[in-house]
Structures are given as C-alpha cells and as structure tokens.
Amino acid sequence: MQIASHHDLRVQFRKLLAANSCYHTASVFDPMAARIAADLGFEVGILGGSVASLQVLAAPDFALITLSEFAEQATRIGRVSRLPLIADADHGYGNALNVMRTVVELERAGVSALTIEDTLLPAQFGRKSTDLISIDEGVGKIRAALEARFDSDLAVIARTHAGLLDINEVIRRTQAYQAAGADAICLVGVEDFDHLEQISAALSVPLMLVTYGNPKLRDNTRLASLGVRIVVNGHAAYFAAIKATYDCLREQRGAQSSDLSATELTHTYTQPEDYIVWAKEFMNVKE
C-alpha cells in the first residue's frame, strides 16, 4: 500500500484546518494503530505526550519522557502513516532553543503538526505542576518553532489551558500566539459553548480542542461554526489496549477475570504515588 509523502500529509492537514468541518482525532500510539486509523477512515491522528510516556516508559505524565524517546516513537509511526499526525510536543522539551530542536526532530519524523504548550514543564522547585510561563516566553517559543521548521506546511499549534485562567487572560495569551504566527490555537479546559464563544470571537486562526469527552461540547456543527477544526476526545484506544492486554495475560495464566478498569490498571502499573512522593521530597512541589 502506497504511503503519502510527509509533505503531502502536511498539505492534507492544512486542508483540514481550512475546511468548515470539525474532525476528531484517532489516538495513534504505534505503527499498527496508525494503519488501523487510516484504514477506518480517520482524517487525522495524534500522538499524545501522556500516551507516549505510557507506551515508552510505563511512566505517568510528569514530563519524564525525553525528546529523543518521543521523536523515536513518532518516527516509527511516521514510517507507515497514511494520515496526518499531530505530535503533542508538550513544552517543546525546554526553552525556545530546545523548541527549535524539537521542531527539527519531529519534522524529520514525519509529523504534520505539533503543539507547543505554555505550561511550566517539567515542574519547577516549589511551583505547582499547572503553572504557566509568561506570555512573552510563550510567544518566543512559537516564533522559535516557526523559525526552525524547514517545510512551511508543517503546522505549529500554540496550546494553553483555558481552565486555569480568567477569560481576559486566555484571550490575551491566544491573541499573542496568533500574532506570533501560530497556525492554530489548541485549548484545554474549555468548559462549555459559552466559554468557547468568548474565546473564538477574539481569534481568526483555526482552533483545536482537547475536550476529554466533555458532554457540553459535543455538537460538531456548532464547534465547526466557532472555528474548531480538530477535537481530541482523549486516548480511549490506548487504554482499551492496556485493558485487553491485562485480561488476555490473566486468562493465559488461568486467573479469574478482573473488573479493574483501564484507568485503575494504568494507575497500578505506572506507580504515580512514587513520583508524587519524590517531587514533594526533593523539589518541594505543590499539588
């Protein structure tokens, strides 16, 4: 089966951003998942940072995965992908210069778009894990990302957390990222359509929403009318794979069936309590 060039897939993603429709991502965590998603007709896939951490490290989403580890996984997917891939590049793995390196590596891996968020990652000594960097630093990261890309069709998406800020601050941040040249804005933490309308009215670039299945944001037609082109509902496929693996191996060992959910299994096998204790002990990190 013929695989489209990375450039062609980026052009394809650009067409999604320019359309008047809203598309839902497939959680694409390895080459097999990428092939399945394309065969089922998904228009776009996403490699989540949290999923990559689980898949590569069996570790919780505490910014523990390195750029090289993430890029390697993206490269494996990019080798076979027949649909555009969004890479959740977290904070760009450092400062603005690190963001430039991140763009170079992920472009080489074959992604069609990447998100750069303004969360202060990894968590800093004595700071909350949800703290954000300044607008000026966020703008610098977006400008650096745009400077580093070789293929101008690679989409750079600026991401912020609308649930942590008052509406005026969300608008100030997103307008600044738009003015810096971001190809789209990714929003986490949007509460409902009223919240979304206030933000979208201030922007002209396409929007990407991470909704985690929020039932208040399920009207595709209305989402599209507000400029939303990409929706990430979560990574159910990956967690279903965890559950299926656990159940299959239990059966193979002759154990009784288990009613543990995928969420409970993930919590059990990533051991997040250890990291929380270490963060408090060594970094004075506040929850």
Secondary structure, DSSP 8 states (H G I E B T S, - for coil): -----HHHHHHHHHHHHHSSS-EE-EE--SHHHHHHHHHTT-S-EEE-HHHHHHHHH---SSS-S-HHHHHHHHHHHHHH--S-EEEE-TT-SSSHHHHHHHHHHHHHHT-SEEEEE-B--S--TTSBTT-B--HHHHHHHHHHHHHH-SSTTSEEEEEEETTSS-HHHHHHHHHHHHHHT-SEEEEE---SHHHHHHHHTT--S-EEEE-TT-GGG--HHHHHHTTEEEEE---HHHHHHHHHHHHHHHHHTT-------HHHHHHHHH-HHHHHHHHHHHH--B-
